[in-house]
Amino acid sequence: MSSKLLRDNPHIAAWHFYKRFGLFRDIVLKQKFNVTDFWNREFARIWSFHVAAFNPEPARVQQQGEGNPLAVNPLQHPLTFQWLSQVLNRCQRHRCSEAYCLRKKKGSEEISCRFFFPRDTRDTADVVQRQGQSYFSFEAARNDSLMNHYNRCLSLGWLANIDIAPCTSLQAVINYAAKYCSKMEKQTESYASLGRQILPYVSHQNPLLSFASRLMNKLLAERDFSGQEICHILLNCELQEGTRVVRAVDCRPYDQQGRSLRLHGDHDGEAEVVGIYEKYLSRHALREELTYLDFLANWNTSKRDGRKWTRWSRQAKPRVLYYFPRYKSNRQHPQYDDFCRVKLMLAHPHRDPNELRKINGVEYRSHASAAEFCYANHQHPDDYYGTANSEERRPDPDEFEDEFHEPDLLEEDWLELARQLPDYPPSQEAVDLLGRRDIDVQYDWTPHVGRYADRGIVQGDYWRQLIAQNRLHMDIEDLPFEVRDTLNPEQRIVYDTFVGHFQCGSEEQILLHVDGGGGTGKSYLIKVLSSHLQKLAGNRPSPIWRAAPTGVASNQIMGTTLHSLLRLPVDRAFTELSPADANAIQNKLRDMRYLVIDEKSMLGLRQLSWIDKRLRQVFPARASEFFGGMSIILVGDFFQLPPIANKPLYFGRPLKDLQEVSGQTAYRAFNHTVFLKTAQRQQGDDQAGFRLALDELRGLKLSIESWKLLSQRVQAKLGQREVDAFDAALRIYSKKARVNEYNYEHLVRLKRPAIQVMAKNIGNGADKATSEQAGNLAGQFPVCIGARLMLTQNIWHPTGLVNGAQGTVYDIGWAPGADTHHDPPSVIMMVMDKYTGPSYLTTDDAREVVPILPVRRDFFLGTSACTRTQFPLMASYAITVHKSQSITVDKMVTDLSERDFQTGLSYVAVSRVKTLDGLMIDTPFERASLHYEKLPDGK
């Protein structure tokens, strides 16, 4: 009956325990033990008081008919040792079981209790240091090896199991809090996630019924929330309570910090974006000397009027500050300058983040040098962010293996067999057969061990050594002056403008746009202009440099990336170059008069602002002019792909970010434009209809005639022989999921032994990080000899080893002594399509082979510093549209059936081919998906 009542009325139990603990805490704990600070979460509590482990009756056996000693009114029951004995033996004696506490120790087969029971009996209390612990633990006097620590008052008042321990050191408290206070429940999974888990096991005979039945089984039998938990929320009971307020502090550079939206009035337009740091920087003049640390910990700043901010009363406790990310305090670590920036930001009153390097009127060249002066001359309150060069404290590693959980779903037979392979646990993507098929597990990779044992490959510095020995320059092809006659009238205007400007020695700055759709000869114009300016310079260095936002784009014009040329940041805030770095780049660009920036559609306002600032620093004599007086040619097509996570150059709405405003001002200084209208890639009268279709597709104004023309290239309308001709053609899709799906299917069709190359991950949650979070390195990827792969980082730009370069796997090698079943390869030997540098080896059929080595990326997940080591490679039978921009192919397959989620996707994909016959479209598509009355991006 009681079980049924509890099941039918979970709200009564929820309210009872919530109210009972609140009263117990306020009446008993606070008053008897003088509690000043507490923290509790749901029904988990943390206390520290007088502790014992003495059993009043260690040999006690519960008598028949004795009843439950907890089912009494403690206020009316006499406080006797007999009752204490009954309570303790009922709820405080530990019972070991495999389901609860017995675990295998790491590195051995020994099974032990993770709570260290049974414990030795002792006559007196003591503090002991267990093996593997960096701190001491309290051990009470005990005559029972299985008795948990207890306090008599708490046990008789609470009448339930308790777990208490006195504080023996600050580190012990930190470890305890880190382990229990921050431990969160598993997040309830969404219906979509449950569906994805079920899909691999759906029967193909009756898929709808199979899917529905499996989903209902998961919802009913495996739900991870309780009725009492729901009632706890419905009754508005606090899920977490404490005496301190916790405030998150974003320690990233100002321009990377998150902000909140503050609304004014009832109108959508009356809003502003405000962050806590921004509020501090714009504080009222009355708070001029207020430090950021004091502001965060002790001030009530809820009022919009800064004059009405008030300091918390003396009785109020300072807020607990939760810092993220925590940069490394080691002086030799690359993050040390950011660590010093945070220390200065907390300790020194300021109104501009750029002021942090200025102390006592002296501006230091870095935050690190400013902080060093501060450490030596100033005294500041402890901000708990850490001390320079101090060893980072970490919780002691657990000596026990993780608890094994049964899988949520019954697995198919082949997965059950895979689990039984010796020392070969299933992949995180259990349905991924690559690396687990018969052909994969039966292949002997042992002869590949030690095959490439060169020191440079084993130690990972092969390319660093080779690049140092072979300094290459990005010189353009030498073209005769007669080639200028092949330029069309619009191209000739650009050519004559800059050649004439150079020949007359003019110092006047030219800021010019060159616009044109795909295949209008923009790259050819850059090539001819660069070749002839270089030729006119004679023995002097070339006066023109070429750059683009991406490696593939820059490689197409024999240039370099903007980030490499001007040392622009990739994933951090812009900073001025140090004097040494500035001098080096000034020497490098001393003779540069013209800078060509290709693929301007992928350039954002913030990046243009950085280019402007960097060139002003490099050319200080003309620092008052945009781009340091440098003549700039912005080349590209705004109807192609826009920048990622950045506002495009043509952005016309109001801006608040100062760097974006600066970039917009620099962009508006370009006062001349030349439009290239003649299609060069799709030439000939027979391609006139295709050229018209591309022009309409560029503006998302596809006519009925052009739609019918492109629809002729749908696969279903082509003959089998023509479809077969596209079997090896590149696939270009807008979404990564579609790309991954095709790459996987194609690798399976190769029917060659494959392996899964697993990344080496360090840090909390690093193994679950996506490739985007881990610096473009995959957690795992399949590979086999003969597979087509693409580089995902720049290795040696002048030779074509750039992000986006493609090649074919020649061989896979392991380091000497490696185990091919457990260790990842040390090298993947590749034949790159457009590599022009020295090769590692040349095959009998004259293929040049080069090694691709693993690289390391450091990144943050929340506040956790993580590292991933992996090959910068991915399968490339299909690529995303973003990877395809700037390339030209003879044959290509794409899909136009979905509306573009970003302007330019369909146009960029289709315009990669030279002829209509070189295009195949996977599925039929509606004209409506490629015809807009108004462009979605407001172009």
Buried (B, 14 or more C-beta within 10 A) or exposed (E): EEEEEEEEEBBEBBBEBBEEBBEBBEEBBEEEBEBEEBBBBBEEBBBBBEBBBBBBBBEBEEEEEEEEBEEBEEEEEEEEEEBBBBBBBBBBBBEBEEEEBBBBBEEEEEEBBBEEBEBEBBEEBEEEEEEEBEBBBBBBBBBBBBBBBBBBBBBBBBBEBBBBBBEBEEBBBBBBEEEBBEEEEEEEBEEEEBBEBBEBBBEEEEEEEBBEEBBEEBEEEEEEEEBBBEBBEEEEBEEEBBEEEEBEBBBBBBBEBEBEEEEEEEEEEEEEEBBBBBBBBEBEEEBEEBBBBBBBBBBEBEEEEBEEBEEBEEEEBBBBBEBEBBBBBBEEBEBBBBBBBBBBBBBBBBEEBEBBBBBEEEEBEBBBBBBBEBBEEEEBEEBEBBEBEEEEEEEBEEBBEEEEEEEEBEBEEEBEEBEEEEEEEBBEEBEBBBBBBEEBEEBEBEEBBBBBBEEBBBEBEBBEEBBEEEEEEBEBEEBEEEEBEEBBEBBBBBBEBBBEBBEEEEEEBBBBBBBBBBBBBBBBBBBBBBBBBBBBBEEEBBBBBBBBBBBBBBBBBBBBBBBBBBBBEEEEBBBBBEEEEBEEBBEEBEEBBBBBBBBBBBBBBBBBBBBBBBBBBBBEEBEEBBBBBBBBBBBBBBBBBBBEEBBBBBBEEEBEBEBBBBBBBBBEEBEEEBEBEBBBBBBEEEBEBBBBBBBBBBBBBBEEEBBEBBBEBBBEEBEEEEBEBBEEBBBBBBBBEBBBEBBBEBBBEBEBBBBBBBBBBEBEEBBEBEBEBBBBBBBBBBBBBEBBBBBBBBBBBBBBBBBBBBBBBBBBBBBEEBEBEEBBBBBBBBBBEEBEBEBBEEEEEEEBBBBBBBBEBBBBBEEBBBBBBBBBBBBBBBBBBBBBBBBBBEBBBBBBEBBBEBBBBBBBBBBBBBBBBBBBBBEEBEBEBBBBEEEEBEB
